[in-house]
């Protein structure tokens, strides 16, 4: 398993499991739980969720999946912006912990920027950290100007990650926010790394994958895994696709292959508004 080092020196898997939309349908619940458990068996011990996902249904599903295996998991959840006041974040975190069946989160993220001042949110996160409810904290969907403000707020420079939409077809962060984060050694957690499966149907990527002995999903993940500071969190509720995703770890893209992918999916030539899903 390839690992990424967080600012505090902790190493976490570079390939984890996303859970957006998991837990929403009772008919798929058993397979989704089996997929998460298989992922843990195969070393994908980072699981990402949020109170927003199914309004807690995803967290409840994960709680069932990791029961008896909590110590194997690096568990990440996210708080709604409207719950991110000092008091609100404490209550939201308790609800997430209850659904997840755990006493602590390894990483707790502000899901996106809302109306609550960063100062209040950071005070709440630091209080949760002092109380042992969370081990680390970070952000999601914050652009360069947001990161500047967050970083300058007391406690902001202790941020573990910024979780961002980043994949072959969404490279805008490479112009500004990614270099900014790299200067400060803050990794990116890349969500929707396969663009919600749309990349697997991209004709040029399909051709590239066939010529390279990979599937399109494996190429998309291997492209992210070529970086030492990117954590990819593809979501799947199917064991066969999970095995396919893990197969990306067996492929190291060459400089020539990376250049070809740059020609298919060009990097940004100027600043772009931060993209979100």
Buried (B, 14 or more C-beta within 10 A) or exposed (E): EBBBEBBEEBEBBBBBBBBBBBBBEEEBBEEBBBBBBBBBEBBBBBBBBBBBBBEBBBBBBBBBBBEEEBEEBBBBBBBBBEBBBBEBBBEBBEBBBEBBBBEBBBBBBBBBBBEBEBBBBBBBBBBBBEEEBBBBBBBBBBBBEBBEBBBEBEBBEBBBBBBBBBBBBBBBBEBBBBEBBBEEEBBBBBBBBBBBBEBBEBEEBBEBBEEBEBBBBBBBBBBBBBBEBBBBBBBBBEBEBBBBBBBBBEBEBEEEBEEBBEEBBEEEEEEBEBBEE
